[in-house]
Amino acid sequence: MANLIRSAKSGSDWTENDLAAYHICIVYQDAATFFQIPGPGLPPLVVRHPAVLSLSCPATASDEDVYHFLRTLDLAMLPSDAEESAVDDFAVLLLKELGYVPIGRILRTRKYIPLVICGENRPAKTDVCIIDDGGILLLVQEDKQQAEGGNPVPQLVAEAITAFYSNNVNREQTLGLPPLPSKVVPGITMKGSAPIFFKVPVSKELVAAVIGGVYPATETIVYAHLPLIPRPVEHWNEGMKPLDNRLIIMSCYEAFKQFVN
């Protein structure tokens, strides 16, 4: 793997080969292990509008926020076309609904993050991210394989590395704090409304390897969780549209919230 070619490219162009070239592997875990749940089952779910858990059709909503949520969910489930996908719009509404964005945090879409890769400036662009004064807290990467090609997982990992680097620059130059030696950057990939959750541990060693275009001695293990729904084979087609899927997936979001800090 140390002999694999490493080249200067933006995060949106990363592939599985880039993960191997930087000694990064993906390991899937069950819910209890991934979310570090001490007891059986996922934690209690808290939403701003309980009706989003019981309604399927937007026309049945009496609250405009619930209508917007359900209508955008429907749009996110449509096949991607040449226009900007509604997946990002749905991710924004979902994160707000689940309390990911209290006072002190904001949501950004299509935010550019600078980074030097293999000695050249190659920024990453997030689909959706949550930020506060300390920097980027959470990344969401849409799965655009159907429309544009490209696995979203390497793209998300590249963004996590870039976010860690950018946050450390912000700590030193804006906050007057020492840089962190490492941090787990939480991220989510979304195909329609179906998510996969990731915890990406990024270290200064990994960042230095990416900047210099060299193979790091230490392996980086990225942990992932694919929600277990009643009809797993239909995960990508059904997403959060069925109410039973929606409860499980949104409970996973609730459990994942602890890593966004």
C-alpha positions in Angstrom: 0.0 0.0 0.0 2.9 2.3 0.6 3.6 2.2 -3.1 0.2 3.4 -4.2 0.1 6.7 -6.0 -0.8 9.7 -4.0 -1.8 12.8 -6.0 -3.1 16.3 -5.3 -6.8 16.2 -5.6 -9.8 17.8 -4.0 -11.9 15.9 -1.4 -14.7 15.4 -3.9 -12.3 13.4 -6.1 -11.1 11.0 -3.4 -11.8 7.2 -4.0 -11.2 4.0 -2.2 -7.6 4.0 -3.6 -6.9 7.2 -1.6 -8.1 5.6 1.6 -5.7 2.7 1.0 -2.9 5.1 0.0 -3.2 6.9 3.4 -3.5 3.7 5.4 -7.2 4.2 6.2 -9.8 1.4 6.6 -13.5 1.4 7.3 -14.9 -1.0 9.9 -18.7 -1.4 10.4 -20.1 -1.9 13.9 -23.4 -2.8 15.5 -25.5 0.0 17.2 -24.5 -0.9 20.7 -20.8 -0.8 19.9 -20.8 2.2 17.6 -23.0 4.4 19.7 -21.5 3.2 23.0 -24.9 2.4 24.4 -24.7 0.9 28.0 -28.1 -0.7 27.9 -30.4 -2.4 25.4 -31.9 -0.4 22.7 -31.4 3.1 21.3 -31.9 6.2 23.6 -35.3 7.9 23.8 -36.0 10.1 20.8 -36.6 13.8 21.2 -38.0 15.8 18.3 -39.3 19.3 18.0 -42.5 18.2 16.3 -43.8 14.8 17.3 -46.1 14.6 14.2 -43.0 13.9 12.1 -43.0 10.5 13.6 -46.6 9.6 12.9 -47.4 11.2 9.5 -46.4 10.0 6.1 -48.3 12.3 3.7 -47.4 16.1 3.7 -51.0 16.9 2.9 -52.1 15.6 6.3 -49.8 18.0 8.2 -51.5 20.9 10.0 -48.1 22.6 11.0 -46.1 24.2 8.3 -42.8 23.0 9.8 -44.1 19.4 9.7 -45.3 19.9 6.1 -41.9 21.2 5.0 -40.2 18.3 6.7 -42.4 15.7 5.0 -42.5 17.3 1.6 -38.7 17.7 1.6 -38.3 14.1 2.7 -40.4 13.1 -0.4 -38.2 15.3 -2.7 -35.0 13.8 -1.2 -36.3 10.3 -2.2 -36.6 11.2 -5.8 -33.7 10.0 -8.2 -31.0 12.6 -8.6 -31.0 14.6 -11.8 -28.9 17.5 -13.2 -30.4 19.9 -10.7 -29.2 20.3 -7.1 -30.5 17.4 -5.0 -33.0 17.9 -2.3 -31.0 15.6 0.0 -29.0 18.6 1.4 -32.2 20.5 2.1 -33.7 17.5 3.9 -30.5 17.0 6.0 -30.7 20.6 7.1 -34.4 20.2 8.2 -33.6 16.9 9.9 -30.7 18.2 11.9 -32.8 21.1 13.1 -35.7 18.9 14.0 -33.5 16.7 16.1 -31.9 19.5 18.0 -28.4 19.4 16.5 -28.3 23.1 16.1 -28.9 24.9 19.4 -27.9 28.5 19.9 -24.2 28.8 19.4 -24.2 26.6 16.3 -25.2 27.1 12.7 -25.7 25.0 9.6 -23.7 25.7 6.4 -24.1 24.2 3.0 -21.4 23.9 0.3 -18.7 25.3 2.6 -15.2 25.3 1.2 -12.4 24.2 3.5 -8.8 24.8 2.5 -6.1 22.1 2.7 -2.7 21.4 1.0 -2.6 17.9 -0.4 0.6 16.5 -1.8 2.1 20.0 -1.7 -0.8 21.7 -3.6 -3.9 23.6 -2.6 -6.8 21.3 -2.9 -9.9 22.4 -0.9 -12.8 20.2 0.1 -16.4 21.3 -0.2 -19.0 20.1 2.3 -22.6 19.4 1.3 -23.8 20.2 4.8 -21.9 20.9 8.0 -22.5 22.2 11.5 -20.1 24.8 12.8 -19.6 26.9 16.0 -16.9 29.3 17.0 -14.4 26.5 17.4 -14.9 25.2 13.8 -16.6 22.3 12.1 -18.5 19.9 14.3 -20.3 17.6 11.9 -20.1 16.7 8.2 -22.9 15.4 5.9 -21.9 14.1 2.5 -24.6 13.2 -0.1 -24.2 10.0 -2.0 -24.1 11.3 -5.6 -23.0 8.0 -7.2 -26.2 7.7 -9.4 -25.8 11.3 -10.8 -22.0 11.9 -10.7 -20.3 8.8 -9.7 -17.9 8.5 -6.8 -18.1 6.7 -3.5 -19.2 9.3 -0.8 -17.2 7.5 2.0 -13.7 8.6 0.8 -15.1 12.0 0.1 -16.4 12.2 3.7 -13.1 11.0 5.1 -11.2 13.7 3.0 -13.5 16.3 4.4 -13.0 15.1 8.0 -9.2 15.4 7.5 -9.6 18.9 6.1 -12.0 19.9 8.9 -9.6 18.8 11.6 -6.8 20.8 9.9 -9.0 23.8 9.5 -10.2 23.6 13.1 -6.6 23.5 14.4 -5.7 26.6 12.4 -8.7 28.3 13.9 -7.7 27.3 17.4 -4.2 28.7 17.0 -4.9 31.8 14.9 -8.3 32.9 16.2 -8.9 31.4 19.6 -5.2 31.4 20.8 -5.4 27.7 21.8 -2.9 25.0 21.2 -3.8 22.6 18.3 -5.3 19.3 19.1 -3.1 16.2 18.5 -6.1 14.2 17.4 -9.9 14.2 17.3 -12.8 12.1 16.2 -14.7 13.9 13.5 -18.4 12.7 13.2 -19.9 12.4 9.7 -22.9 11.1 7.9 -23.4 10.0 4.3 -26.9 10.1 2.9 -28.4 8.4 -0.1 -31.9 9.9 -0.3 -33.0 9.9 3.3 -31.0 6.7 4.2 -27.9 7.5 6.3 -24.7 5.8 7.3 -23.0 7.2 10.4 -19.2 7.5 10.7 -16.6 8.4 13.4 -13.4 9.5 11.6 -10.3 9.7 13.9 -8.0 12.3 12.5 -4.5 12.9 13.9 -1.7 15.4 13.2 0.3 12.5 11.8 -2.5 11.7 9.2 -2.8 15.4 8.2 1.0 15.6 7.7 0.9 12.5 5.6 -1.8 13.9 3.4 -0.1 17.3 3.1 3.2 15.6 2.2 1.7 12.9 0.1 3.4 10.0 2.1 2.2 6.8 3.6 1.6 7.1 7.3 3.0 4.4 9.6 -0.1 4.3 11.8 -3.3 2.9 10.4 -6.5 5.0 10.8 -9.6 2.9 11.5 -12.9 4.7 10.6 -15.9 3.2 12.4 -19.3 3.1 10.7 -22.8 2.1 11.4 -25.6 1.2 9.0 -29.0 1.4 10.8 -30.7 -1.9 11.1 -34.2 -1.5 9.8 -37.1 -4.0 9.5 -36.4 -4.5 5.7 -32.6 -4.2 5.3 -32.6 -5.1 1.6 -34.8 -2.0 1.0 -32.7 0.4 3.1 -31.7 2.6 0.2 -35.1 2.5 -1.6 -37.3 3.1 1.5 -35.1 5.4 3.6 -37.1 7.3 6.2 -40.3 7.2 4.3 -41.9 4.2 6.2 -42.7 5.2 9.8 -41.0 2.1 11.3 -37.8 2.9 9.5 -38.1 6.6 10.4 -38.3 5.9 14.2 -35.2 3.7 14.1 -33.1 6.0 11.9 -34.0 9.1 13.8 -33.2 7.2 17.1 -29.8 6.6 15.6 -29.4 10.3 14.9 -30.3 10.9 18.6 -27.6 8.5 19.7 -25.1 10.0 17.4 -25.7 13.5 18.8 -23.3 12.8 21.7 -20.3 12.8 19.3 -21.0 16.3 17.9 -19.1 18.4 20.3 
